[in-house]
Amino acid sequence: MPIWDRDLQIKKWDPRILLHSGRNSFLGWLGTKYNAIALNGVAFSNVKTVKIIVGVYGKAGCDFNFTAPVNTTPQNLDLGSIIPAFARVLETKVVCEEAATGLVSMALVAGNASAGAQFMASVQCFSLSTVVATLVALLWTVAPTAAASKVWLQGTPGANWSLDTTNVGKWSVYVTYIDVI
């Protein structure tokens, strides 16, 4: 069989894949770099997701914790500048990993400013395994900026957390964005 009749072939795996095309005289390594797909060591996938774990007051193993309120006042958490400069947010998602003890509701809001709802309007997320998500890309309402952008999460409990001494309650916050390569 002449070399120009061959399709793309996988030649080797180590954990990269060696690709070979006889038709187009192409040879390249497909692997990963910086959490993105890479071809010959150059990243070309620019969709990335950051996961942040938020817990109730005193919950161990979390990136951030809500404070111990004696009321049901909304609390804002600055999750940091996790969206790189010129990146565009595609989706925000929150998963209740551990139902908070004593909560009758938990309203969550996510945005790029304190108490902002640019990424996620008020949604209820207090039962175990509840998943709430907003496809920000659908409306393209948040424009990229020349500097890294912050993500804020606001939580409003439906009952006083100060009455809970078990420190049970944890949420995973996922922010998916398109990065500039």
N, C-alpha and C positions, 0 to 999 in steps of 0.2 A: 504494500500500500504506500503510495507516495506521501511524503510528509505533509503536503498541502491539503490532503483529505482528512486529516485527523482533527478531532475537536479538542477542546481544552481538556487536559488530563491532570489528575492529581498524582504527583510523583512521589511525595514523601511527607511524613508527618512527624514533627519533633519538638514541641507542640505547635509549630507553625506548619502551614501547608505549602508545599512547593507546587506551583501551578505551571504548566507548560502548554503552549499552543503552537502546534506545528504550522497551522495555517497562517498565523500572524507573527511568527517568530518571536513569541512572547514567553518570557520566563520570569516568574516573580514569587516572592514569599508572602503569604497571607497569614497575619497573626494579630496580636493586640499590642497597643502602646498607649499609655495614659488612659486606660479604660475605654479605648476606642479601637475600632478595627483599623489595621494598618497594612499597607502594601509596601513591601521592601523597606519597612521601618518608618514609613511616613503615615501618620494618622489621617484617615479620611472620613471617619464617622464622627459627626459633631453633635449627636444627640446624647445628652448625659442626664443622669438622675442623681440627686443628692438625697440621702436619707438622714433625718434628724429624729432622735427619740426625746419625747417630752413626757415628763411624769408629774404626778401630784407632789405636794410638799413632802420632802424627806424621802422620796422614792430613789433608791440607789440604781446605778447603771444607766442613767439618762444623761443626755447631752445638756438638757435644760429642765428646770423644774418650776412649776407654778409656786407662788408663795402661799403661806397659810392664811387664808382670809377668814375673817370673823363674820363675813357677810357674803353676798352673792354678786359683788361688784366685778365687772369685767377686768381681766388682767391681761396686759400686753407683754409678750416675750419677744425680744429682739434676737432672732435666730442667726444674725450675722450677715455679712456681705457674701452670700453664697452664690449669687448669680454674677458671673464674670462680665466685664465691660463688653458692650455690644451684643450680648447674648439676649435671646428672646425666650420668655417662659412659655412652654407649651401646655403644661398641666400641673395642677397641685392635687395631691391626694393625701387623705388622713385615714389611718387604720387604727381602730381601738384594739390595742394588743392586750389590755388588761382593764376590765371594767372597774371604774372607781367606786369604792365602797360608799354607800349612802347617797350617791348622786341620783337625782330624779330626772336630770337633763344636763346636757353640756353643749352649749352653743359655741361653735368655733368659727372664726373669721380669719382669713389670711390675706395679706396684702404687702405692698412694698413701702408702707408707712405705718406708724403706730395707729392702731384701730382702723386701718384701711381694709377695704374689701375688694381690692383690685383683682386678686387671684381666686378668692372663694368668699361668697356671701355667707351669711349666717346659716350654718347647717348643724343638725343635731348628731352627735357622735359620742354616745356614752355606753352603749351595749357592746359586749365582747364580740369581736370580729366584724363590727360595723365598718364599712368602707364608704367614704364620701370623697367625691372627686369633682373637679371642675376643669373642663377643657378650655383653657385660656386662649388657645390658638384659634378657636372657633370665631371669636370676635376681634382678635388682635387689638385688644383695648389697652394693653400696656406696651409702650414703645421701648426699644432698647435704649440704654444710656451710655455715655462715654466713660462712665466709672462703674465699678462693681456695685450691684444693687443689693439692698437688704431684703430679708423676708421677715415679716412680723406675723406672729400667731396670737390671736386674742381668744381667751377662753372665758366663758361665763357659766359658772356652775349653777345648778338649780337648787342646791342646798349648801349650807355652810360646811366648808371643808374642815374648819377648825374643830368640828365635833368628831372627825375621823382620826383615830390614832393608829390605824393599821398601815397607812401609807401605801394603799393599793390604788393603782390607776396609771396607765401608760398608753401613749399614742405614738405612732410612727408617722412622721410627716415626710412625704416624698415630693420633691420639686424637680420636674423634668424640663429641660431647656435646650435650645439649640445654641451651641457655642460657636465662636468664630475660630476657624483654623488658620 
